Amino acid sequence: MRQQHTLVAIVSAALLWGCGGGDEGGPDKCSGGTTWDSQVAKCVPDGSVICGTGTQLDADSGTCVSVNPNCPAPNQIVGGDCVFSAPAADIEESADPEAPAQFSLPGVGNSVTLGGCINPSTGEIDLDDFAFQSDGNKLLKITAAGFGGLDAAFTVVSADIEAYTRFGVNFTGTGAERTVYLPPVAGGVFALQAADTRSLFFGEPAGSDKACYHITVEELALPTPTPLTGTSLTDVTVGDNTLFYSYTANGGDVTFSALDIPGTAILGDYVEVRSGEYFNTIGFGDGRAAGDPAVSPGILGINAGEEIIYVIDPVYNYGLEPSEGTFDLNVPVAALPTIGTSTTFDNDGDTVTFLPISMTQGDILEFDFATDRTILTDLFTLTSSVDGSFQQEVLGAEGTFIAQRTGYYYIRVLDADPTTAAQITLTNNESLTTTPAPLATGTNTVAKWHSFDPSANEWITLDTTDALTLTSYPYVEGLLQESTDSIVGPLTAQGLIFAGQTAPILVQSDITGIIDVAPRAYTDLGLVDEANPIAQTGTPIAATETHYYIAKAAPYSNVSLSTSVGYTISQYAIDETVLTSGETIDIASLETNYIAFSVTGPAGSYDLNITVLPPLWQSICPQDGGNGTAVTLSSQDEEVTAAFTLGHSFTMFGTAYTDFLISTNGWLTFNTAYAGTALWQVGTLPDATEPNSMIAPSWFDLDSVDLCVELGATETVVQWRGVGYGSTDTAEFQAIFNDQNEVSFIYGPGYQISGATIGAENAAGDMATSHDEAIIPNTEVELIQ
């Protein structure tokens, strides 16, 4: 804990000091010890003069003057008394530097004192840790006084909120004072760290066995927040104080806010609290420098009456005077026009308007929005709010959307070309359907949307004399795409397969009609795996019969089905379309956990055998129990390994090879003289530029890569496992080449990369073989030289 806080303090201080101003105002503008800040047109401390005990910086002369002429240095005014040594404290620093001293908050109107000395005896900076707990929504006044040459400073950090850091610093004297707001975090752990200002800002050891501090932590009553309204701009003045503002929401409100306090001496920050619970803090260390605005990503889906509290509590402020800035609260929400009507919105290129729609889980929204200009594909975005943030975006001006949770959804209006008109006109042609009626066994009147519970029947048949079109959709949140699983009436015993589904299925009819639903008679064969194959013999069947089956297997299994000579197995899609048929069919990389199929043939009897083959993907890495060797990498990104020597002969495109190098970006080369980069740019094959003599099972920009190699006497296996750069798309694949000069690639069940270059290339880079089709997980690609 001590080390963590030390790093936070040093790194934070380094960033803080790095944004100091220079002397753009000229030498006549500021005295010694200060520098001109052009953003606020004021002199601020530059850190070159830090005053000793009992003195403070005089901005006019640039020198240190006595705090009180009746209490000259090295004495110190404490509580109105002139003293030299630090008074006794309630809690003293811990004797164990790795175990922070613990204290409890004193309660409103009370205080607790902390004491210790900053003695960098090891030559490294000394920082004393004190730990305490708080459920938050508390306001503290913290005062640090230094004695014996200590320029006392402190930080407060949260163990639960990574972005939360607060500094109490002062360049003009030997102590620091400020208020600190503690966000509401249940059981939250906070740390207060005592230090010398010079250690915090410069990383310099400072102090001695007589350089001591006395810190008073007083708990204050929370003030009543100042109410705000949307689109308001509030002037704020921030010094050592903490400011509280509030906004009471209407149903479906979206709030965006920003704090802008210019100047190098202060880094503005604020905390958002939603309905009494911590929501967000802009934070320190997010790349934002002093003078940059603190901008909230926004709060969405706010219910009527909810209160949002904004607490302006700077990360640091070492200015000579309070800083002035603005706090902007914007609520860009408008009412959705009623169906068939239009409304207009401001259109200046930066204005975004949110139109909330309150939806209940299972509701279906069919939207078709028209404007007075060309509709762009990204003009309207239908967005759900979960935990107050955008979770899913559905692009387009029309489509069908189903709500998987109850809450507010939004149409987001922004014209990418604002030059065409000052306002944009929107016409609403949407319709909202409440939770669809169930489609049950028996006779049903269908009209528009219905749902079907697959837990009741995994396979059904439909009969209707009406000329309707029936389309089924998985019950998933988001835009319901045009389905290829539509069936057209009249229908006679048309099957729909819902095996493998657990949530309700949506069924849409284009007209009102009558449809009969009956369960399909089938045999459930249960689970099949490597240890439990299915062997069914002598099943009788009539000449006109069709026997239906469902078997279940683990996702991405390799399943083989076979029957007797003269009989046919047919595998079905959801609407009983035949996917494949024959006496024997192999289903590679089964994505769902079921197989629906039938057996037909002449009158007689047939055998049925179902086996699950071992998975193609077998990790060679030792941490997975494999026989390979883990390759040591320095960064797991953009790296080319040292050479590996083959344990067998290998020839590719007529050239024999003995050694190879591996790139973390999914390729290897047999040209061990290659001295280029890991080459993340995906290219095409062939290409005469290096690297050549290449095998590329998945050439892509990869990150967090683990490499393993298995060098056998007849076969070599190289394995990559990582993610796409900047994404969470999993990459797991192997390149295999052997003494028969065969090359193949195996892709694991978690392979998600799309757009990779796949193939092999000769030494000249003018001949290659490529695989251009999309990769299915848990499959093998064999290359032909």
N, C-alpha and C positions, 0 to 999 in steps of 0.2 A: 504493500500500500504506500509505503514511504517513497519507494522508487518511482511508482506511477505518478504520485503528486509532484515529485521533483521534476520529472520530465515534462509534465503539464506546465509547471511554472516556468521552466527554462524556455521551452519551445514557444509558449504563449508570449513570454516577455521578449523573445527574439523577434517575433513577428510584430509585436507592439512597437519595439524600438525601431524596427526597420521602416516604419511609416512616418518617421519624424520629418519635419519640414525643411531644412535648408534655410538660406537667408535671402529668399527672393525679395523681401522687403527692403534690403539694403542694410548696411551696418548702422545707419542712423536711426533705424526703426526700433531696434531692440538692444537692451543692455546685455552685459555678459551673463552667461548662464541661461539665456533664452534664445529662441529662434523665431523668425517671422513665419506665421501660418497664413498663407495667402487666401485660403478658403474662408477664413473668418476674419481676416485682417486684424490679427492680434498677435502679441508675443506669447509664446508658450515655453515652458521649460525644455531645455535640450539635454538635460542629464549631465552636463559637464560640471555643474556645481551642485553638490548635495551637501546641505549644511549639517554641521555637527550638533551635538547635544546642546539644547537650550537656545539654539539659533534657528532662524528661518531665512529663506531667500527674500531679499528686497528687490522687487522687479525693477524699480527705478535705477538703483545703483548697481545691480547685479552682484551684490555682496551679501554675505550672511550677517545678519544683525541679531542681537539678543531678543529672545521672546519677551523678556521683561527686564527692564534696566535694574530692577531690584533682585533679579534672579539670574545673574550672568552665567554664561557657560563655564563649566560643563553641567551646571544644575539644570533641572527640568521642572516646569510647572505641571503638577498633577493634582487635580481636584482643588485648584486654587492655592496649593502649597508648593513651596520651592523645595524640591528634594533632589538628591543625587542618585540614590540607589532605587531599584524597582521595589515597590511595596509587595507585601505577601499576597499570593493568589489563592483562590479556592482550589484550582486544579493545576498541578505542576506538570511539566513535560515528562514523558515517559523515560525511564532509565533504559528501556530497550528500544533502540531506534527503529526496529521492525514492527513494534507493537504500539500503535498510537494510543495516547492517553484518551480516556473516554470521559465525556461529560454530558449532562442532560440540559435541555433548554430550561430556563428558569421560570417561564410563565410570564404573561403580560404584566408589565410594571415592575418586574424584578430583573436582576442581572447576575451573571456569574463571571468570575475572573480567571484568566489563564496566565500562567507565568512560566518562564524558562530563560535560558541563555542560548545565544547563537554562537557556537564555538567550532569553527571549521578546523579541528585539530588534525584531521587526516589530509589536509590540503585540498579537500573538496568542499563544495558549499554545504552549509548546514541548514536544514529546513526541519522544523518541528511539526509533527502531525498531531492533531486532536480530532477525534471522531465523535459524531453525535447522530442521533436519529430524529427524524421529523416526518409527520404525515403531511406536512406542507401547509400552504396558505398561511404562512407566518412571515412576519416582518421583523428583522433584527437591526439593531444599531450596534455596529462593531467599532470600537476605538482601540487603536494600538499605540502605545507609548514606548519609546526606546530610551535606554540608559547605557551609560558607559561607552558611548560611541556607536551605538546601534541605531540605524535608521529603520525603524520598525515598519514592516509591511505584512500583508497577509493575502491569502487566496481562500476562496470557498468553492469547493467542487462537489458534484453529485456522483455517487457510484451508480446511480440508476439512469441518469440523463447524460449521455456522453457529451452533448454540446453545451452543457451548463458549466460555466466558469465565471467567477467574480473576483476581481482584484481590488484590494485596498492599498493604494500606493500614494506617495507624496514626494515630489522632488524638492519641496521648499522647506522641509523641516524634518524632525526626527520621529514623527509618528504619522499615522494615517487614520482617517475616520470616514465611514460611509454607512448607508443603510443597505441591507441585503434582503431580497425577497426569496423565500424558499417555496418552490412550486409544490403543489399537492401530489405527493407520491406516497402511496400506502407503504408504511414501514421503510420509508426512504432513508438511505444512509448517506450522510454528508461528511466532508472532512474540512476542517479549518487548518490551514498551514501557515505557521509563523515563519518569517524570514527577514533578512535585511534587503532593503530596496535594491542595493547594488547587486545582490545575488540574483534577485528576480529578473532584473533588467539586463545585466551583463554576464551572468553566469560566473561572477567572480567570488571567490571565498572572501567573506567579510565577517568580522566579529572577533570575540575573544571570550575568555571565561568571565569577563566582567561586562560584556555586551549583552544586556538582558532586555526582556520585553515584559510588558504588562498589558494584557488585552482584556477589555471589558465587553462582554456580549450581553446586550440588553434586549429583551423582547418587547416590541411595541404593539399597540393595538392596531389592527388593520383599519385604514381609513375607508370611508364610503366612496366607491368609485364615482368618477364624473361621468354622467350618461352621455353617450354619443348617438348620433343618427347616421344613417348611410350617406355616402358621398360628402362627408364632413371633412374639413381640414382643420386640425387643432394645433395651435402653437404650443410648443413645450419648451421648458427651460430646465435643463438637467445639470446638477452639480453632484453633490453627494446624496441627493434625495432619490426616492422611488415614487413613481407616479402611477395611479390606478385609474383606468377608464373602463366603461362597460357598454355593451350593446345588447338590447333585448330584441330577439328575433321574431319575425313573422314566419309562418309556416313555409318551408322550402327555401329560406334565405341562403344565399351564398355570400360569404364575406371575404374580402381581400384587404390587406392592410400593409402599411410600410412605414418605417421610421427613418427619417433622414436628418441626421445631425452632422453637419459638415465640420471638418477640422481634424487635425492629426492627434490632438490630445485626448480624444474620446472615441471609444468604439461603442456606438449605440446598440442596444439589444432590448428585446422584450419577450415576455412569456405570454402565451395564450392559454386561458383556462376555460373549458367548456362545461357548463352545468356543474361546476365545482370540481371537475377532474382535469388534471394536467393534459394539455393537448400538444403544445409545440413550443420550442424556443429556437430562435434563429441561430444562436450559438457562436462559439469562438472556434477558430481553426477550420472554418469552412471556406477559406480562401478570400474572405471579405476583409479588406483593409480599412483602417480608420478613414472616415470621410465617405465610405460607401454606404448606401442605404441598407437597412435590414428589411427584407421583404418576406412576408409570409406566403407559403404556397397556397393558402386559402382554406376555408372551412366550408364544407358543403353539407347538404341534407339536414339543415338545422330546423328543429321543430318549433312550432309557435310557442312563445314564452320562454324559450331557452335563453340563458344569459351567458354572454361571452365576456370574460374579463381580460383586459390587456394591461399587463404590468410592465412599465418601462423601467428597466433596471440595468444600466450600462455594464458592459464587461469591465471597462476601466475608464477612469477620467483623471488625468493628472494636470489639467489646465489650472491656470491662476484664477480664472473666473468661471462661473457657470456657462454652459454651452446652450445655444438656442437652436431649435430645429422644428420639424413638423411631424405630426403623426396623421397619416391619411387612412381613413376607413372608407371602403367602397363596397356597396351592396348592389351589384349589377343584375338585379332580378326584375323581370317583367312578367305580367300575366299572359299565359298562352291564350290567344284569341279563340273564341268558341268556334266549333266546327263550321266550315263554310264561310267564315269571315276573315278579314285581313287586318293587319296592324303594321305600323312602321316603327323602325328602330334607327337610332343614330348610327351613322356609318362614316367614321373618320379614319378608318384603317387600324385603330388601336382599340376601339370599343368592342367589347364582347358582352353580349346579353344572354343571360341564362333564363330559360323558361321551365319552371319546375312542373313535374307531373307526379302526383301522388299515386303510387301503385301498390297493390297487395300481391303477395306471392301467388304466382299462377296467372296473374292478369296478362292479357295479350294486347299489345299496342300495334295497330296497323297505321303507319304514318306515310303521308304523301304531302310534302310541303312544297308550295310553289312560290316563286318570287317574280319581281318585275324585271328580272334580268337573267342572264344565263346561269343555271345552277352549276356550281362547282361540286366536284365529288367530295370535297371536304368542307362544304359550306355548313352543314348541320351535323352535329355530333350528339348522339343519344348516349348519355352517360349515367351510370348508377353511382350512388354514394354509399360507401361502406366505411365506417369509422371516420367519416368526414373528409375523405379524399377520393379523387377519381380512381376507380378501379378498372373500368372497362370502357372502351370507346368503340362506337359503331358508326362507321363513316357512311355518308350518303344522305340524300334528301327523302328517300322513301324506303320502305321495307317493313318487316314484321319483327317485333321484339317481344320477348316474354320475360316477366320479372320472376327471378328465382327467390327474391327476398322482398319483404315489405319495406317501403321507404320512398324517398324522393328520387326521381330520375329527371334528367335535364335534356332539353334541346338547347344546344349552344349555337348562337347566331354570330357569325363573323364573315364579312365579305372580304375576300382576299384582294379585290380590286376596288378600292374605295373611290376611285376617280370618276366612276360612272354616275354617281348621285350622292347627295348629302345624306339621304336616308334609304334604307332598304325596306321594301314592303314584303310581308310574309303572309301567305294564305294558308290556313290550317284545314287540311282535309283528313285529319286523323280520326280514328275511331278506337275506343277503348273497350275491350271485352273483358268482363269479369271472369273469374276462374271457370274454365270450360266445364260443361256438364259431362258426366261420365258416359262412356260407351260400354254398355253392359251386354252380357249374354242374352240373346233373345232378339225381339224386334225393336228397332230404334228409329226414331225420326231424327235424321241428321240435318243440321243447318249450321254452316260455318264451323266453329271450333268445338271439338270434343276431346276428352282424354280417355286413355285406356290404362288400366292397372295391370301391368304384366305379371304381378305376383299371383294374380288369380288364374291366368292362363298364359303360358309362354308362347302358345301357337294357336291361332284362331283361323276360322274360315269365314268369308263374307259372301252373302247372296243378296242381289238386288236386281230389280228389273228397270231401275231408273238409270238414265244416261248421266251419271255423276262422275266426277273425278275425285278420288280420295287420296290424300297425301299424308304421310306420317312423318313426324319430326321427333328426334330425341328431345327429351325434356332438359334443355340446357339454357343457361342465361345467354342473352345476346341476340344478334340478328339471326332470324330463322331463314337460312338460305333456301333457294329454290331446290327442292328435293328431286332426286332421280327415282325415288321410291313411290311414285304416284301410280295408282291403278285406276282404270277407266271402266265404268259400268256400261251396260249390264254385266253382272258378275255371277258366276256359278262356282261355288266352293273355292273362291280365290283365297289363298292363304296369306297371312301376315305373321311374321316370326318376331317375337319380342324377347326371346331367351337372352340372358345376359344383361337385361335391363332391370334396374331396381326401382328407378323413379318412374312416375307416370309418363306415358307416351302421348304426344299431341297428335290428333287426327283432324284434318281439315277437309270439309266437303265444299265443293264450289256451288252446289245448289241444295235446296231442301229436298230430301228424298227419304225413302224407307229402306233400311238395310237390316238384314238378319245376321247376327253374330253367333257362331257356334264354336266350341273348342275343337281343335284338330286332334284326332286320335293319333297318338304317337307313343313310342316307347322311350322312356328316359333311361339311358344307359349309365348315367352317373359319371363319376370322375374317372378319367383314364390318365395314367402317367407311366413312366418307365417301369415302375415296379408292379403296375396293375394293368396289363394289357387286357383287351376284351377279345374273347374267342367264343363266338356263338355258332353252333353247328346244327345243321338239319332243320332250319326254320321253314315250315311249309308255306307256300304262297300259291294263290290262284292266278290264272293267266291274265286276268283283268285287274289284279290287285296292285296297290302301291303301299309299301310299308314305310312309315315315317319314323325317324329316329332323331334324338338329340343326345349328344355326348359333350361332356365338359372337360376342358383341359386348361392348364395354366397358360397365362398369356405368353405369346412368343414361343409356343411349343412347336415342334416339328412332328406332325401327325401323319401316319400312313393308314389309309382305309383300303381293304381289299375284300372281294367277294368271289363266289364261285364262277367258273367259266360259263358264259352265256347270260349272266346277270349284270345289271348296271347300277352303280352307285352314282347319285347326283347330289352335289352339294348346292345349297340354296343361299341366296341373298335374303334380305328381310321380306321381300315381296314374292318369295318363291321363284325368283328368276334363277335359272341354273348357272352356277359359277363354273363348275367343272364336272365332268362325268367320265365313267369308265369302269372297268372291272377293278382297277387299282387307281387310287388318286392320292397324291401327296399334298398336304397343306403345309406350306412352309410359313413360319412366322405368323402364327395365329394371334391376331391382335385382341380378340375378345375371348371370353372363356367358354365359348360354346361352339359346336358344329351342328348344323341342322342339315340332314341329308335323307335321302330315300333310297330304297332298293326296289327295282322292277325287273321282270323277266318272265320266262315261260312258267307254266304251271309245274310245280315240283317243290324242291326245297333248295336252300342255299346256305352257305357258310358266311359268316361275317367276322372279320378280324380287324381290330384297331390297335395299333402300337404307337407309342411315343418314342421317337428316337432321341438319343442324347443331344443336348443343345449344341449348336455349332460353336457358340462362344464359350471358350474355356480360358479364363485368365491365366497367364503364365507368371504373373507377379508373385513373389514369395509371400507378400502380405495376404494374398488370397489363397495360399496353399499351392501355388504353381511352382514349376521347376526352373523358372527363369531367374534372371538377376536384375535387380533394380539399378537403373542408371542414375548416377549422382548428377544433379543439375544445380546450377547456382541460382537461377531465377525462375525456372519453369515457364519461361516465356522468351521467345526470340533467341533461341540458343541452338548451336550446332555442336554435336558431341565430338569427342576424339574418335579415332578409327577403331573399328571392330574387325577381327579376322575371322573369315568363314572357316567352318570345320569340314567343309565338303566342297566339291567342284560346283561351279555355277556359271552358265553361259546365257547371255541375253542379247538378242539381235546379233548373234555371231561373235560377240566379244566375251572372253572369259574374265571373270573377276575373282579377286581374293579378299578384298577389304571393302568396308563401306562406312559412311558417316550418316548420322541421323539428325534431321531437323525437328524441333518441337512443333513445327507447323504442318506435320502430317506427310512428310516425304523423306526419302533417303536417297543418297547418291553413292555410286561405286567409284566415283572420282575422288580419291582421298586427297588430291591436291587442291580441291575446292577450298577457297579462302573467303568466300562471300558470306552474306548474312543468312539468317534463318529464313529469309524471303517469305514474309507473310502475304505479299501481294499474290492473289490467286491468278495463275496464268493459264495458257492453253498449251496443249501438246499436239504435235512437236513444236519446239522453239529452240533455235540454235544458241540462244544465250544460256549461260550457266545458271543453275546446275543442269548438266546433262547426265547420261548414264543413270537415269532417275527411275525410281519406283514411288508412286504417289497414291497410297490408299485413300487419303482424304486431305488433299492440299488445301488448307484453309488457315485463316488467322486464329490460332488457338492460344489459350492461356491456361495457367494452373495445370500444366501438363505433367503427368507421371509417365516415365518411359521404362520399359522392361525389355530384356533381350534374352532369348534362349538360343544358344549356339550348339546345335546338334551335329551328329556325325553325318547325317543325310539331309537335314532340314534346318532352316533358320526361321525363327519367329521374332518379329519386332512388334511390340504392343504400345499404343498410345492411349492415354485416358486423360481427359481434361474437359474444358468448356470452350465455346466460341468466345472470342475476345469481346468484352462488354456485354455479354449475355449469360444466361444460365443454360443454354442449349448444350446438352451432353455430347461429348465425342468419346467413343470407345471403339477401337478398331485395331486390326492386326494385319501385317503384311507377312506372307509366308512364301518362301522360295526354297527349292530343294535341288538335289543332285540330278534330278530328271529335267531340270531347267523349267520347271512349272512355277507359275506365279499366281497366287490367289489372295484375296482380301476377305476377311471375316469381320462383320460388323455386329457389335454387341446389342443386347435388347434395349439399351438406353440411348442408342445412337439417334441424334436429332439434327445433325448438321445438314443444311441444304445449300447448294451452290458450290460445293467443293469440286476441285479438279481431281479426277480419278483415272489412273492409267500408268503406263510405263513408256520410257523414251530411250533411244539408243545414244551412243557416245557422241555422235555428230549433231544430235538434236534435230535431225531431219526425218526421223522415222519414229512412229509411236503407235500404241494401241490404247484406246480410251474406252471408258464406260460412261455413257452420257445419260443413263436413266436414273431416276430417283432411287435412293437406297432405302430398302425395307430393313428395319432392325432384325437382327439375328439371322442374317442371310450371308451367303458366300458369293463373291464375284470372282470368276476365273478369267484370267487374261490369256489371250492367244497371241503369241509372238509372231 
